[in-house]
Amino acid sequence: MQRIAITGATGYLASLVQLYNRGRFEFVPIRRTDVNYSHPDEAERFFSSIDADLVFHTAANATTAACENDPVGTDLVNRDSAIAIGRACQATGKRMVFISTEQVFNGLSCPGPFDETTEPCSVTRYGQQKAAVDAWMRESLDDYVTVRLSWMFGMALPGVKPSPGILGNVLRALRTDTPTKFTCNERRCMTYAQRLAAQFAQVCALPSGLYHFASANTLTTYESARLVAERLGACAADIERLILPDTVRYADRFRDFRLDASKAQAVGIELGSFAEDVDLCLSDFGW
Ligand SMILES: NC(=O)c1ccc[n+]([C@@H]2O[C@H](COP(=O)([O-])OP(=O)(O)OC[C@H]3O[C@@H](n4cnc5c(N)ncnc54)[C@H](OP(=O)(O)O)[C@@H]3O)[C@@H](O)[C@H]2O)c1
C-alpha cells in the first residue's frame, strides 16, 4: 500500500481526505508538534528522512488577515517551508502534492474563469505566498501535483471540522437569526470538499503538473448565499431578512477568482456546478 505523509494532518481537508481514504493508503500524519514550519531547514531535514512514497502538503496558515499581519512569519510557513519540503521530495525521489488557491488571481481585473496558463497576480500576502510555491514547483520539481482549489465547503463529521465556508456561513445566519452580508462584488467557484476527498487517489495519480480543481459557478457570492439558503429550506421572508447584499466590499474592483477546471476534467476528475455541489452535500448529510 502506498505510504502518504500528510502535513497539517488535523486540518479540515487533511482530516477529510484521511477519513475518505483510510483503507486505500497508509497515511503518515504529520502534525504541528512534529515539525515547526517556521524553520524551513528543520522541515527539509524532517522530510528528507521520512519513510513515505508521496508527501501531501496541506499545512498552511490560510487566514488572509494573519498573513497580512505577519508577512515575514507566514512567508516561512506558507512559502519557504513548502519549498523546503519540495527540495526534500526532489532529493529523495518522492512525488509532492501541494494545495494552492484561487487567491493567486485576486489581483486580476479581467473576468474569469482562469485556466492554468493564466499568470497569477495577487494583492494579498497569502495569494503571493502560494503563487511563489506554485512557480517554484513548476520550475524545480520533476514529479509533483499542484492542486489549486477554490473556496471549499462541507459539514462536520467525526474528527473533521470544516474551515469557514459559504454553507457554514449561511447556516449560521439562519440558525442564529443573524442578518449577514455577502458580497455582490465577487464570483468564486465554491466547491464541495468531498469532491477532493473522494477523488484523492485520482489526484495523487495525475500526470505531473498544475491543475485547477473547482466546480463551476456563475453566481456572485451574495447570489450563491441566497441559493444555499433556499436549498436549506429557508422561507423567502427569512432569506430577505437574513441574507443581505454587501455592495461596499470590493466595490473598488470586482473580484473574479473563478477557476477553469477543464484540464483536470479532461483527465477524468469529476466536478460539477456550485448548485449541484450544494445539493450533493445536503443529500450526503441527509438534509
Ligand atoms: N479550505 C479551503 O477553502 C481552501 C481553499 C484553497 C486552498 N486551501 C489550502 O488547503 C490547505 C488546507 O486548508 P484547510 O482548510 O484544511 O486548513 P486548516 O483546517 O486551517 O488546516 C491547516 C493545517 O495546517 C496546520 N498549520 C498551520 N500553521 C502551521 C504551522 N505554522 N506549523 C505547523 N502546522 C501548521 C494546522 O495545524 P493546527 O491544526 O495545529 O493549527 C492545520 O492542521 C491549506 O494549504 C490552504 O491554504 C484551502
PDBQT file of the ligand as one rigid body, heavy atoms in Angstrom, charges set to zero:
ROOT
HETATM    1  N1  LIG A 301     -10.389  25.298   2.835  1.00  0.00    +0.000 N 
HETATM    2  C1  LIG A 301     -10.369  25.969   1.698  1.00  0.00    +0.000 C 
HETATM    3  O1  LIG A 301     -11.393  26.502   1.253  1.00  0.00    +0.000 OA
HETATM    4  C2  LIG A 301      -9.091  26.089   0.920  1.00  0.00    +0.000 A 
HETATM    5  C3  LIG A 301      -9.137  26.671  -0.352  1.00  0.00    +0.000 A 
HETATM    6  C4  LIG A 301      -7.969  26.784  -1.083  1.00  0.00    +0.000 A 
HETATM    7  C5  LIG A 301      -6.785  26.308  -0.564  1.00  0.00    +0.000 A 
HETATM    8  N2  LIG A 301      -6.760  25.763   0.686  1.00  0.00    +0.000 N 
HETATM    9  C6  LIG A 301      -5.474  25.273   1.206  1.00  0.00    +0.000 C 
HETATM   10  O2  LIG A 301      -5.686  23.952   1.650  1.00  0.00    +0.000 OA
HETATM   11  C7  LIG A 301      -4.856  23.664   2.747  1.00  0.00    +0.000 C 
HETATM   12  C8  LIG A 301      -5.689  23.111   3.880  1.00  0.00    +0.000 C 
HETATM   13  O3  LIG A 301      -6.727  24.019   4.187  1.00  0.00    +0.000 OA
HETATM   14  P1  LIG A 301      -7.752  23.722   5.368  1.00  0.00    +0.000 P 
HETATM   15  O4  LIG A 301      -8.984  24.467   5.074  1.00  0.00    +0.000 OA
HETATM   16  O5  LIG A 301      -7.786  22.279   5.641  1.00  0.00    +0.000 OA
HETATM   17  O6  LIG A 301      -7.000  24.492   6.539  1.00  0.00    +0.000 OA
HETATM   18  P2  LIG A 301      -6.963  24.209   8.100  1.00  0.00    +0.000 P 
HETATM   19  O7  LIG A 301      -8.140  23.448   8.564  1.00  0.00    +0.000 OA
HETATM   20  O8  LIG A 301      -6.671  25.537   8.721  1.00  0.00    +0.000 OA
HETATM   21  O9  LIG A 301      -5.689  23.273   8.256  1.00  0.00    +0.000 OA
HETATM   22  C9  LIG A 301      -4.399  23.779   8.147  1.00  0.00    +0.000 C 
HETATM   23  C10 LIG A 301      -3.456  22.862   8.885  1.00  0.00    +0.000 C 
HETATM   24  O10 LIG A 301      -2.155  23.460   8.840  1.00  0.00    +0.000 OA
HETATM   25  C11 LIG A 301      -1.593  23.413  10.130  1.00  0.00    +0.000 C 
HETATM   26  N3  LIG A 301      -0.684  24.543  10.349  1.00  0.00    +0.000 N 
HETATM   27  C12 LIG A 301      -0.965  25.846  10.193  1.00  0.00    +0.000 A 
HETATM   28  N4  LIG A 301       0.115  26.585  10.524  1.00  0.00    +0.000 NA
HETATM   29  C13 LIG A 301       1.075  25.705  10.903  1.00  0.00    +0.000 A 
HETATM   30  C14 LIG A 301       2.407  25.849  11.346  1.00  0.00    +0.000 A 
HETATM   31  N5  LIG A 301       2.970  27.047  11.494  1.00  0.00    +0.000 N 
HETATM   32  N6  LIG A 301       3.109  24.745  11.646  1.00  0.00    +0.000 NA
HETATM   33  C15 LIG A 301       2.529  23.530  11.532  1.00  0.00    +0.000 A 
HETATM   34  N7  LIG A 301       1.269  23.311  11.099  1.00  0.00    +0.000 NA
HETATM   35  C16 LIG A 301       0.560  24.407  10.797  1.00  0.00    +0.000 A 
HETATM   36  C17 LIG A 301      -2.751  23.487  11.088  1.00  0.00    +0.000 C 
HETATM   37  O11 LIG A 301      -2.351  22.931  12.311  1.00  0.00    +0.000 OA
HETATM   38  P3  LIG A 301      -3.224  23.155  13.648  1.00  0.00    +0.000 P 
HETATM   39  O12 LIG A 301      -4.462  22.325  13.435  1.00  0.00    +0.000 OA
HETATM   40  O13 LIG A 301      -2.346  22.665  14.727  1.00  0.00    +0.000 OA
HETATM   41  O14 LIG A 301      -3.496  24.627  13.696  1.00  0.00    +0.000 OA
HETATM   42  C18 LIG A 301      -3.802  22.657  10.369  1.00  0.00    +0.000 C 
HETATM   43  O15 LIG A 301      -3.646  21.301  10.708  1.00  0.00    +0.000 OA
HETATM   44  C19 LIG A 301      -4.119  24.948   3.059  1.00  0.00    +0.000 C 
HETATM   45  O16 LIG A 301      -2.852  24.883   2.447  1.00  0.00    +0.000 OA
HETATM   46  C20 LIG A 301      -4.953  26.018   2.398  1.00  0.00    +0.000 C 
HETATM   47  O17 LIG A 301      -4.174  27.118   2.031  1.00  0.00    +0.000 OA
HETATM   48  C21 LIG A 301      -7.885  25.641   1.432  1.00  0.00    +0.000 A 
ENDROOT
TORSDOF 0
